[in-house]
Amino acid sequence: MRLQGKKVISLVHQDFEDLELWYPVYRLREEGAVVHLAGEEAGAEYKGKYGVPAKADFTYADIDGDQYDAILVPGGWAPDKIRRFPEVLSLIQNMDASEKVIGQICHAGWVLISAKILSGKKVTSTPGIRDDMENAGAIWYDEPVVVDGHLVSSRRPPDLPDYMREFIHVLEKSSSK
């Protein structure tokens, strides 16, 4: 239970990549972390690209980043919806400023782009948004996982074991600020 006492928020919306949401949630819970899901509407059920449901515990606006040690943004098509919420962008910016652990995989980089936190950061993502990441000022690598301080990024579902190994490692050694 390496993550006992740690709290993580994961963002959700329609058409999230099923594995990119649930694999991290379950791995973190296995390590003792408390993981909540936040969506546009609390109690709403969101369906993944392959039909796996996820129920939001809170709304995006309900989340106080000071109460969490980390945030996860899953991929799929959901990030294109999630990044349209000013409260999400503010949450990401505040967690970045506090050096809380931020995890993003696949198309989740869109949310970090919209939050304008990628300038000079080393990252990876699905190759399909490489240009978007670089145009936002990021330094992009074609690697299974890239860690740059408190930012942990990954490409796609086959990279989930590498992604979560590094995310858990960074979260384990982080201290809440």
N, C-alpha and C positions, 0 to 999 in steps of 0.2 A: 504494500500500500504506500508506494513512494509519494503519492500526491494527496495524502490525507490532509484535509484542511484547505485545499486549493479549490477555487470556484472558477468555472469556465462558462462563458455564454457562447452559444452557437446560433448563428442567424439562419433563418429559414424563410422560404417563399415557394410558390408553385414552381414545379419543374427543376427542383434541386437534383443534383446527381446523387442517387440513392446511397451508393457506397461511400461517397465523399462526405456525406453527413453522418451516416450511422456507424461506419467503421471507427472514426475518431471518437464519437460519443461513447461507444462501448469500450474502447481501449482506455479512455480517460476514467470512466467509471470503474473499470477493473483495477485501476491504479489508486482508487479511493477518492478521486475528484468528484465534486458535485458539478453536474452539467445541466444547465437550463437551456431551453430553446426559446428564441424570441422571433416573433413574426409581426406582420402588419397588424394582426388582431389576436389578442390573447384568447386561448381556447379554440382557435380555428385550426382545422386540419388542412395541412398542405400535402399535396401528392408529389412524389418524386417523379423523375422522367420515366421510371419503370413501374410506377404505381404504388410504391411503398409510402405509407402515410407517416406524417410527423405532426404532432400537436404542439402548438406554441404555448409555453408556460406564461409568457409575458409579451407585451407589445414592445416594439423597438423603443418607444418613448419611455417605457417603464424602467429601462435598464440604466443603472447608475454604474458607470465603469469603475468607480472607486470601490465598488463592492465585489469586483471580479479580479482575478489574477491573469486571465487570458480571454481571448476571443478567437473563435473559429469562423471562417467564411467558407462554406462549401461551394463547389462549382456547379456545373450544369447551366441551365438558362436562368436560374434564380438570381445570380448576381446582377444581371442586367435590370431586374426589377428592384432588388434590394438597394442598389446605388442611387435610386431616385428619391430616397427618404433622407431629408436633411438631418434628422435625428441619428440615423445610422452613420452618416459621414462625420458628424460631430463626435459620436461615440468612438469611432475609429481614430479620429484625430487626437482626442483626449487620451485614449489608451496608448497611442504612439508617443505622445508627449510625456506620459508617465512611464514609458518603457515597459508597459505590460506586454506579455507575449501575444503576438498576432500570428495566426496561422491562416494561410490561404492556399488553395489548390485549384488547378485547372483554370476556369474562367473567373474565379473569385478575385483575381487581380483587378478586374474592372472596378470593384468596390474600392480598393486601395487607390486606384488611379483617380476615381472621382473624389476621394478624400484628400488627394494631393499630398500623399506622404511618401512617394516613391523616389523622389529626386536623389540620385546618388546611391540608392540602395541596390544591393546585389539580390537578384531574385530569379525564380524560374516560374513557368506557367505552362499551360498548353501552348504548343508552338503557334497555334492560330491567333493568339493575342500578343505574340512577341513584339510586333510593331507598336501596338498600343502601349505596352509596358516601357519600351525604349523611348517612345515619344513622350512619355510621362517622366523621363529622366532616369529610369532604372537601368541597371547594368544586368542584362539578361544572360543566363547560362542554360544550356540544354543538359541539365542534370536531374536525377530523381528528386533531390531535395537540396535546397540552398538555405543556409542559415546566415543571416546578417544581424548580429546582435539579438534583439528580441523579435525579429521578423523571421518566420519559418515559412518557406514556400515550396510547393511541389507541383509536378506536371499533371498527373492523371491517376486513375484508379490503380494501375499496376505498381505505382510508386508508393502506395499507402503504407506499407510496412516501414520503408525508409523515412517517410514523412512523420509518422507517429513516433518512431524511435527518437528522432531529433526533437520533435515538438515536446515530448515528455521530458527529455533531457534538459531542454532549455527551461521548461516550466518548473522542473524539480529544483534547479539551481537559482531560480528567480526569487526575488523577495518583493513583497508588495510595497509600493511606494505611496 
